[in-house]
């Protein structure tokens, strides 16, 4: 009997396996290996002959891990001639969570989970998910985010691709040299290649190519936003889920002058004049330089330094996605969007913020003044104190920075799309975790993927001391809404989770109990407006000016006026 584990794709035949109630295909190549001459080249389709076993995950993209960390630290010490402050590399919580033993530049693989084949002609909805990790760590095969339970319980196909990380995918050397002209948005090119492969081949696995939901969290949420402004990708995306989308973090979208500065700084630190020499640089040296660049401006600098992000190039990323999605019409009306964020996003980054860890009230005001000015910073802090009377000044900094770096853009995008009649749903993860100082960035992941065995939770230190008995009921309640959205574009009963729209601005509070709360963040939005930030464009302008000033003062003396164009 045909169990559906032998599949003919456009690239060749795959042999997967049955695991419980799911067919699994691991290590599926969706593009040629970007190795040798193909380092810094655009992805191209890969073909094979015969039957390819798809039972083991492919390697993750090169990243720091417990095996190479000593070597990377040595390289950092030799390359960091300026003595950049901050966590040097690989803090324990990163290795505890994301440590990948098998890494290689030959990394363009995906894993796929599909329900068991049935005799019905039904086509399964598809969830194509891009992993997070700041574009520097993790993979599509990251074990605590495996797609088995989500696929089985929600009757969908789950696809999780890798993409190139660090300098190999996110430093845009093609802006400054035609010798590596493809090296602009290579990570996004990989993500689009995975989407196109899925659209072409998913029917062979029983999936519906016209019912693809793209999703991602953190850097994966930003990946989703890039797809939503790319004309080729827009045609293939039926709906989207963006979680913890941040336009201002190290993985966020850059303008081309800032991205060119990053590329030049990279070459300077490697003491390379000709970018063509990058083809020969040891990958661990690339990882070391990237670590230094990530720390060049600390979190407390309050600016849009994004050395691991995509770049507005007019082609792959035609416009800044958060700007575009928050103010412009979306070209498809047959589209639905879900956006989520965590109540205490910024607490996740507390190890990078001395002010959040131990700052005085004056320190907090100094951080805020860089964006809001002295007078408005004090007024904003006072407004937040009135809303959160039990929070001290450091907790208020978390509240404000969570809004500034994550929530405000999501709300503005939600309002813009809702005004166009596009069904849009917002949620806020609100389950406080004992070790984390609140409901933090990434805290929703075990609930989304429904993977909460002891082995899984050992990879998430924030859950130490958490009542594990809460996982099954909470995960089932929210997961049914999440799965319904992937299948149908609605999370179910509108009374339980109404669409977001301008009159009520209802946001689902995703706590140990689910509650639709009209106007959940209206007070925070009003406080930002009174501080001179009436919408996302105003905030973007201020943070961009901050990073331009920082670059002038610390790196170049001036921003480049021109970059190489294709």
N, C-alpha and C positions, 0 to 999 in steps of 0.2 A: 504493500500500500504506500502511496506517495504521501510522505509526512511533511512535504513542503520545505525540506532542508536542502534540497538541491535546486539552485536557482540560476537561470540563464540571465545575465545582465548584458548591457551593451558593451561591456569590457571583457567578458568571459564568464565561465561557469564557476559558481561558488558552492561549497559544501559546508553548511552550518551544522547545528545540532539542536536537539530538543532538551530544554532544561525546565522540568516541571510543566507548566502550562504555556510555555513560551518557546518559540524558535529563536535561536541566538546566532548571529553572524558577527564574528569579531575579526579585527585586523583587516578590514576590507579597504583596499587602496582606492581612493577616489581621484588621485592625480599621480603623476610620475614622481619618484623620489627626488626631492630637491637637494641632491648631493653632487659633489664634483663640479662639473661645469654648470650644473643647474642651481647651485647656491646663488641666491639673489636673482633667480629667474621666476617669471610668472608660472603658475601651475598649468599643466597640460594634461589631457586625459591619458590614462594608463591602460594598456591592454595586456592580457596574458592568454596563454594557450593551455588546453587541458582543464582539469578540475582543480581549483584552488581551495585548499582547506581554510576555512574561516572559523577556527575554533580557539585561537589564541589572539589576544590583543596585540596590536602593533606597538612599536616603541612610542613613548611620549617625546615631544619636542625637547631639545636641549634646555636644561634648567638646573639650577643649583639643587643638589641633593646631599644626603649624608655621605655618599661615597666621594664626591668631588669637592666638598666644601673646604677641606684643608688646603687643597691646591688653589681654589679660588681666593681664599683669604690671603695666601702668599702673593698671588698676582695683584690683588687689590693694594696691598702694602707697597708693592714695587711701582704700581701705576699711579697711585693717588698722591701726586706731588703737592697737592694743595692742602691735604689733610681735611677732607670733607667730613663733617661730624655726622652723628646719627648711628643707627644700628648697622654694623658693618655688612652683614649678610647672614641670611639663614637663621633668623631667630628661632628658638626651639619650637614655638607654636607652628611655624611654617613647616618644619620637617615633620613634626608630629602629625600634621594633617595631610600635607601634599607630597610627602617623600615618594619619588618614583625611581625605582631601581633601573628600569630599562629605558634609557634615553638615547636618541639618535637624531641626526639631521634627516634621516630617512623616516619621516614621521607622519606623512599625510595619509592617515588611515581613519576609518570610522568604525564604530560598533553599532549594531542594530538589533533591536528586540521586537519580535512580532508575535501576535497571538497564534496559537496553533491553527493550521489550515483547516477550514471547514468546507463542506460541500456547497455552502451558499455562495451567491455571486456578490455578496457584500464587499465593498472596498473599505478598508480601515482608514480612519483619520490618521494623520502623520504629525508627530511632534519632533521637529529638528531643533536640538538644543545645543547651544554653544557654551562651553564651560567658562567659569570665571577664573580668577587668579592673576589679575592685573596685567595680563598679557606677558607674564614672566614665569608662571608655574601652572601646574595641573594638566589635565588631559581629558579627552573624551572617554577614556577608560577608567577614570578616577573611581575607585571601588565604592566609596560611600554614596556616589551618585549614579550607580548602575541603574539601568532602565527596566529591569525585570519586573519589579512590583508595580510600577506605574503602567507598563504595557499590559500586564495581566489583569489588573484590577479595573482599569479604565477602558479596556478593549481598544487600544490604539497601538500604532507602531511608533517606537521611540528610536531616534537616530542621534548619535553623539559623535561628532567629528573632532579630530585634532586640528590644530593650525599652528603655523610657525610662531615661536615666541621670541621675546627679547629682540636683539639686533637683527636677527635673521628674518623677522617679520614686521618689525615696528620701528626701525630706524630708517629714515627715508633718504638713503644715499643717492638715489636717482634725482633728487632735487638739486644736487650740487655737481653731479658728474654723469655724462652720458656713457661712461665705461660700465656703469651698473644701472642702466636706465630703467630696468624693470623694478628696481628696488624702491618702489613707492607703494605703500599700502599692500605689501605682500601678504600680511596676515589677513587682511580683508579679502584680498583676491582668493586666498585659500578658503575662507568662509563662503564666498560666493560659489567657488568651484564645488564645495560640498553640497550647497543648495541645488545647483544645476544637476549634479550627479543624482541626488535624491529625486528630483522631479522627473528625470529621464527613466530611472530604474525602479522606483518604488512600487509601481504596479506589478512588477514581477514577484514582489514579496507579499502581494495582496493589498497594497496601499492605494490610496486615492491621490493622484498627483495634483488634483485640483482642490485638495483640502489639506494643505500643509500649513501648520502653525510653526512659526519660528519663535524660539525662546532663549533666554539666557539670564544669568544673574551677575551683577558686578560688571567686570569686563565683558562678560557675555551679554549683559543688558545693553552695553554700549555697542556691541556687535549687532544686536537687533536694530538699534537706531541707525547704524550705517546702512543696513539692508533696506530700511524704509525710505532712504533718500537716493538709493541707487536704482536707476530706471530699469535695468535688466532684472534685478532682484524683486522689485515691486510687483512685476507681472506674475511672479511665482509664489508670492506670499499671500495666503488667504487671510490669515490673522496673526497676531503677535502677542507675546508676553515678555515684558521687559521688567526685570526685578533689580532693584538697587542700581538703577541707571544714574550715573554721575557724569556730568559734563565737565567737571573740574578736578578730577583726580589724576594720578600719574598715568592711567590707561585711557584718558579721555581724548577728545579730538583736538588736534592742533591746527593753527593756521600755518601756511607754508613758510613764512619767514622764521617763526619760532622752530619749526621742524628742521629747517636748514641749519639753524644754530646748533641743534642737537647733533645733527650729522657731522658738522665741522668739528664740534667739541670731541666727538667720538674719535675722529681721525687724529686730532691733536693729542689725545691721551694715548693713542696707540703709536704716536710718532710716525704717522703715515701721511705722505703727501698725495699719492695717487690712489683713489678709491679702488682701482683694480686690484691693488695688493690685498684687499679684504678677502679675496678668494682663497688666500693662503693662511690667513690668521687662524690660530688654534681656537676652537669653539669655547674653551674655558676662559681664554683671554677676553673673548667677546662678552661672556657672562660677567666677568670681573668689571669691565668698563661700564657695563650697563648698571651694575649695582651702585657704582660711584655716582653716575648721572641721576639715578633715582633719588639720591640723598642730597643733591646739590642745593635744593631749597627745602627746608624742613616744613612740616605741616603747619606750624605756627606762622609761617610767612604769608599764608592766606592769599595764594595766587594760583593761577591756572598753569602750573608747570606739568606738562604731560609727555615726558620723554618715552613713554611706552604706549602712546596712542596713535591712532590713525591721523591722517592729515587731509585737509580740504585741498584736493588737487584739481577740482573741476571736472573730473572724469569718473573715477571710482567712487569718490566722495564729493559730489558736486557742490554741496553746501554743508555748513555745520549742522549736524542732524538735530540737535536740541533746539537751535534757533529756528530752523526750518519747520520742525514739527510743532513748535509752540506758537507760530504766527501765520503760517502759510496753509493754503488748501492742500489736503491730501488727494492725490490723483485718482484713487479708487474709492468708490462709495460702497462696494461690496467688501467691506473690511471691518474687523473688530479688533479692539486693543484692550489688553489688561496690563496695568502698571502696578508694581508693588514696591514698597520700601519698608525699612525697619524703623521702629520708633527711635532707637538709639544708634543709628548708623555710625556716628562718629566715635563712639566708644571702642569700636573695633580697632581704631588707629591710635589709641591712647598711648601705646608704646613709642609712637613717633612724635608725640606732642608733650613736651615738658609742662606746658601750661595746663593741659587737661589733667596731667598726673599730679602736679603739685603747685600750680600757679596761684598767685594772689589775685585779688579782684583787679588790681591795677594791671597785672599781666594779662588777664582776660580782656580788659578794655583795650590794651595795646594791640592784641590780635585783631579784635573787631574793628578798631579804628583804621586799620589798613584798607578796609573796604568801605566803612560807613562814615569815617571821619570821627573826631573826638566827641563832638556833641551828640551826633546821632547814635554813636556806639553806646554811650551812656543811656540814652533814651531807650534804645532797643533792649539793653540788658534789664532796665527797669520794667519795661513792658513784659518781658519774659518772666521776670520775678513775680509780677502780678498774676500771670497765668499759672505759674508753677511755684506756689508759695513754699513748698517743702524742699525745693532744690537749692543747693548752695551755688556759688558763682561758677565752680568748675562743671557742675551738672548743667547749669544754664549755658555754658559754652558748648557742651555736647548738644543741647537742644538746638541752639542757633546754628552751629556748623552742620548738624544733620539736615536742617532745613536748607541751609545755603548750598551745600554740596550735593544734596540728593533730592529732597522732597519738592523744593520749589519748581524745579524744571519739570518734574513729573506732573505736578498739579497744572502747570501752564500748558503742557502738552495735552493733558486730559481735557482741560477747558476748551482748547482750540479745536480738537477733534470732535468733542461733544457738540460744540456750536455748529459743526458741519453736518450733524445728524449721524455721525459715526458712533455706534455703540462702544462705550468706553467704561471700563471698570477699574477702580482703584482699591488697593488694600494696603493696610499698615500692619506689619508683623509686630505683635505687642506682647510676646511671651518673655518675661524677664528670666535671664539665665544667671544662676548663682555666681559663677566665676567671672562673668563678663561685664557686670555693671549695668545690665539692662537687656533690652531686646535688640541685639546687635546685628550688624552686617553679617550675612551668611547664616544667621541663626535659623532661618526658615528652611534651610536645605534638607535636613533629615525628615521634616514633615512633608515636603514636596515629593521627595523620592521614596518615602516610606521605608527607608532603610535604617533601622534603629536597633540592630543586634548589638550585643556587647562589643563585638569587633568593630562595628561601624562607629559606635560612639567613642571608642578609644581614639579615633582619628579627629574628634571634635572636642578639644579640651574644655571649651566653654560649657559643655553639658555635664561636667563633673558635678555631682550633687543634685542634678535635676531629677524630678520624679518621673521615672521611665514609664510608670503606669499611665501617664497622660498621653504618651505617643500614639497608641492605637486609636482612641476616640477622636483626638484632635486632628490627627492625620487623615482619618477617614472622612471627617466632616468637611475640612477644607479641601481635601483631595477630590472629593466628589464634585465640588464646584469647579475646581481647576480642570479636572477631566472633562466635565460638561462643556466648559469653554472651548477646549481643544476640539471636541467633537462637533459642537453646534454653534459656537460663537456667543453663547450666553452661559453664565454660571448656574442657571437654573431659575428658581422662583425669584421674581423681581422684588418681592417683599423681603426676602432674606438678604438679597444683595442687589439693590437698584443700580442702574447705570449712573455714572457721574455726570452731572450737568450743572450749569451755572446757578440755578435757583437754590438748590439744596446742597450741592457738592458733597454727596454722600460717599463716604469711604468705609469699606469693611474693616473693622478692627479684628485682626486675626490674633486673638488671645487664646487662653484655654477654653473660652467660649467665643463663638463668632457673633458679632453684633454690627449691624449696619448703622453707622452714626452720621447723620446729616451735619454738615458744617464742622467736621472733626478738627480741621486745621485752619478754619477761617480766622481765628484769633491770631495765629502765627503769620498768616498772609497779610493781615491788616497791620501787624507790627512792622513787617518788612516794608510795606507800602509807606508807612509813616516815617521810616528811616531812609526813604528815597528810592526804594527798589519796588517799582510798581509791577514788574514782570521780569521774565527771564532775560530779555535783551539788555535791560539796564544792569543786571547782575553780571552778565557775561562781559559787558564793556568794562566794568570796573576791575574784574579779575584779570582780564586780558591786559589792561593797562598796567596792573601790578606786575605781571610776569615780564612784560616788555621793559619795565623799569628795572626789575631784578636782573634781567639779561644784560642790560646796558651797564649796570653797576658792577656786576660780578664776572661777566664772561667776555663781552665783545667791545663794549663802549658804544656800539650801535647795532641795530638790526640790519641784516642784509636787505637791500632794496629789490634785488632780483634773484630768482632761482632758475635753474635749468627747466625749460618746458619741453615736453615731447612734441 
